[in-house]
Amino acid sequence: MTIDVQPTHGTDRVITLTSEENIEVDTIARYLAGRPPRRLDSTAWLATARELSSNLPVRLRQMLRRYTWDAGRDGVLLVRNLPVERDDLPDTPNVAGSVQRESTVPAAAQVLVGLQLGELIAFREEKSGALVQDVVPVPGMEAFQGNAGSVMLSMHVENAFHMYRPDYVGLHCLRNDHDNVAGLQVASIRNALPMLPEAVRKVLHEPRFFTEPPASFGDLRSAPQPHGILGGSFDDPDIRIDFESSFPLDGEAEQAMAVLGDALRSARRTFVLEPGDLAFVDNRLALHGRTEFTPRYDGRDRWLQRIFVHRDFRRSRELRPEGGHVLGSAGPTHPSAKGD
């Protein structure tokens, strides 16, 4: 894997599985993939996955625990050399809304790792509520600002509009693009914060911004609620912004948002993933995006599989019917429809 990363303390959140560890994960993932009903969204299948996840290699579990304690300067964890049989992969899907519902070894491996960080969640309005979602280019949607596009994807916090947005976003590479140029871009507020004047930081903490739902949520709309882009600790804040759908409410807020954008661009890192690489982005600390690439639609295009993880599963219970993993639609006046 080629990583364009400036030296920071965050880059030590990387683990490359040994051949023996790869075999261990492969053995567990193959067993899990074959367990009935072989459906990734099945409560019974997920219960089995949750138990089996504790059998992952010790060194991997130690790194995952370290990451949940402190995501580092970059807010990124890279797990390398997960089992992906490149020659056995089917063609890369090329339809909008593509998801993975049947259990496979790569999907099972990703779920096993994700369950050591927390619980998988999905949103009913997005990708039909599937827990494992394909990130693939779709013909005719090249300019789309979303996972189906192939132009540069602007930096964003995943589902920044939502009260119960993911804590972690996991991206598992099954194939990269033909030219091996498509890269996951990440910008952490921890790296950008020293570039922000104190007065700008104060403005960014104030409820002087609002965020629209992304295009992938279709026609979900309600009155936006003002919120701060930065929240929590003044010295080590969380961040909440999508540069395609977050907007300032006044001139001073607009200027502060522009200064933040410059700082995040300066702090941006690019990770070019190879098959078997799984990247987790701490969605509370870091924005992510993608560099531009050229799809060929020949069955061998870039193919990532995505999961969302909540550390505190309980907090979203009000939107999860019967305690499942899919968050239902928020009503027009519900705070999770817009802002918080």
Secondary structure by P-SEA (a helix, b strand, c coil): cccccccccccccbbbbcaaaaaaaaaaaaaaaaccccccccaaaaaaaaaacccccaaaaaaaaaaaaccccccbbbbcccccccccccccccccccccccccaaaaaaaaaaaaabbbbbbccccccccccccccccccccccccccccccccccccccccccccbbbbbbccccccccccbbbbbcccccccccaaaaaaaacccccccccccccccccbbbbbbcccccccbbbbbbbccccccccaaaaaaaaaaaaaaaaabbbbbccccbbbbbccccccccccbbbbccccccbbbbbbbbbcccccccccccccccccccccccccccccc
